[in-house]
Amino acid sequence: MSEGASEDQFVGRRLSRRFQVSLVWEGALVGLVGGGVVTLYRLALSLAERALRMATGAAAGHALPMLGWLVLLAVAFLLVRHLILWEPATSGSGIPQIDAEVIGRYDAPWARVVPAKFLEGTLLALSGLSLGREGPSVQLGGMSGKAVSRALGRRRGEERLLVTCGAAAGMSAAFHAPLTGVLFALEEIHKEFTAPLIISVMCSAVVSDLLVSQVVGISPVVSLSFVTNLPHVDYLFVVALGLVCGLLGALHNRGMFAAQGLYARIPERLAVLRLAIPFAVAGVVAFTWPELMCGGDAIVELLKSSAFPSVAALLALLVAKYAFTALCFGSGAPGGTLFPLVVLGGLVGAAFAAIAMRLGLPAMFSPNFIALGVAGLFAGVVRAPVTSVVLVFELTGSLDALLSVSIVSVLAYVVSSLTRVDAFYEHLLASLLGSLPEERITDANRAEKDLATVRVGSGSRLEGMLVREVPWPDGVRVLMIERAGEHVIPTGDTRICATDELLFVSRSGFLDDARLKLSLMCEQRVRPS
């Protein structure tokens, strides 16, 4: 089949109503598969963490059982190291790998990633390393989406869409928060909002949440409380917390990146130490400060208890939990940081509330600031303020928090951005792309092409230009213009208007670069009066 005929067939499928409908059931199928995998993953982690608490609790204070536990840690370390060497794509949280898949720069083998990541996460939970389940859940979900795409014989462009659906399903099942899963997939991973994408991602996240609800119940992973909305006179504390969270978010990222840099300095001949260090520290922590183990469920229970810790105790927990998390994550251990990040945010909010109470904040509002700390630190670290607002809404089940959470999230996002410290996952993605072996990079010269859309903003550079006058990026060709519900086949003399939606084709592997350039050209500008 000629290139033109293949391209016409591709465009026809993209514009057909059948394609719009297929996105619904394909997204639901990805949600079913990805949600099923992550549900099993959550059950495995729960059993592992329960076994960890029982074993270390029984062994504490007894020399021989403690030595036996350290031997088991050594075995777990060797198994995890072997799995990472067998499939390097499982190293780290897994979210950067999914980011790279979606932008067409990475092609991981899903059939190896899923079992390896599943086993690695279970072993890490059993070992007590301070890592979360959300990053691995996003990768497991994304790889499930890739498996569905391959089973259905979809092209690379549609495959990336289904990978995004899987990421949403994984996040939804991990946090038990479907809206958070949708927004995280769109705001952080795909970075594009189109109707077909939103519909398919929503279907995937909802089906995934429905599945996990049937197995583990309907309660969120972290249940936060929000008393009632703050009086306006106390909003100065909200503003102050937003500024603090922005600075701490930048500090969090700088510290995590520094930890990775320190591990990278270990000579290659001693590379085994990179993973051995956090396992060794986990063995010490298990018998000296067990609250620091795993994602931080013990700290969450402490924050929800009636015996509220002192400011000194909260700050000590905050510093120790962050240090242990940085030590574990920087090693490249296959676990995430999102759940520890939520725990750290809760500690920041609790410590801030304890200090603010001495300055006149009513004690009844301290639970509010725990929730606000979660939103603020999430926004400052990940730079996804909308997702942070929705996350806290789903964890509290209250719309009373909307105004104050929005203020904290926006301020934290702005302050953190002004520090010029990289956003967390963007930095990890850049590091990943810079270190990929040649065989794992997607072949950009394949015959496949990618389709995408971009909307022309009012006052943008493209508005009013003829198609032949536009300096299109290399390898890009506009195939269709949707204008007021009508499909226009462009010629060189077609004039581009504001609100036009351009359907363009790009060589596979160059779509992300082409979309960025066209988005800048189509960006709405405010015209001077």
Steps between C-alpha positions, in 0.01 A plus 500: 500500500634845408590755766216728391240225514624387841488858624147551370391181675660620822329839479169339412516284810594801715202704380246219494228469763600138544840620619339728758292210630793259495693732729231449764513121507876489446548736794266286709691187398828660602340600830390143557842351422709773662268528800513123544879494498528790746232350726705182526807717558330683786396172660854365471644816657249490785592139579871582477474802730293302750761223500774761543336655808434160656850366435694806612272552800556143617875512430568837672722460805604141416844463342449179306163593339638845415798336329261269316305803375820661369575178310152516342569862403818389326305240304236759401779737391654236274162416344416865431843568354468197272156616381629851423792359304255273314273795413659846554175679404366419848758714679365801690137601536392412146324829425788642289495181293129549433562867415761388248263240353227760452726745319625220275859490625499164677386148423509275807403130484174485694518121539821535704422826679169389655619184681836653596349819642234302684755275671743784571233713666387211717855426611568867576184522711605185686843656558361828637662747259341847508339490157142527376272290285363777275792535258525123441119488471512763224765297316309174546185668370681660207658171400158335525374761255787414269415131526138572403618712208725224371222243540263719296764575236487877547750738345765675704300824530195324646728288714631808676143608567424162656820521704367829639171327580693230682692759700170656609367156593812429706485832685127462558539151647803595709348805668137384466442839336373485139494875434856528625596221263340682206661836575841354581502315168396811308688771693823318579537222240319581175496881545213530253126545546284377212148357513589149372792477741301622800213259427724195468710592804187556711359163398825333592528670841135439594507131404826456689359668812183292479706182483728584791196607706351154467817341636647732765200719587404858425710686758784713358858393566552806718186637663548867587256705702393859441303659783344792317622791294729741680380847602639759259703659778706179518579491128830673572610163637385336176710742295799445726467122466489532120827695503661249736387203290639662185843541657492153654389351166805648329720383788348151474587479132850637543569246774364208297706599198808539722445150641490359147819689422679358803405145405618565144848576636537144626745328260349246263706220654320572830157551343356227722527745793241732346217263583671339801513829694121555535445134585763522774348820640153342486629220721609755761182709473278195551626462858573863590229717340237271340262791424732595215459169317313459170283778361405652835171347611619504863562875480154557351343315794708711737374822341140378531536398866368712787848518658638759258884502490699804607658739250843350570370146443328601175812673367715201596264267316496734199880517470553129569229384258630728226860387553405131493284550190778689318747226597271231358382682188841635401635145479270420207299251705178413311253695710324835492492814713139616465367335816803610707443845348141501628628396845767773494234754400286391794795544735572846358137603550488354851822673608381828346166471684674429830706818458203703374293401804749692712429804282124484537376226266213309667607143581191357331642589158822297530356211287433754224865591483605137472289479183630838381858385554438196278368721219772762535797266504355293214459815289847627591673173417307363201387842366151367433278737702167388353577138582596596856166678553302204371711254701418675827134525402487123448697425818282726716167460318431866573455798271546732798873471435479623140590867555779453753647199319501693171680794662766276655550299179533803273736682735714190550513446123603860431760523777654166412517598132671829586785315670596359159532151643371243251159343546549152643384274218622730222851476643475122531374477141790708370746281692337185363510619139864595540598157624293267281683221318458518123287186477235643735449823305201491267603481136406842369547399140228239487240540228230562760377853544331668794188714499425781741291815521567858605255789532575847361472766768357848450775744409754221451774503242308263270171689500437651157793328329465288187602136537786546250634797702541305822853378587384150597744290706695237305302185431162665577208522261150634574239249384174650619362817654192476719315832490167551672423129476593476131800311361707707257764338277776763496682626194783747484248786465288400801501778760535391863249650743484527877345195674592275203609154610785375284540126452861440402724202432857467619771242462491249786734606778481871415142562608583656837742750345252584222213547746710733716601718205146518362355572845730800533397621155131456588525652846234760571635849545337804654496782251573850631196724510 
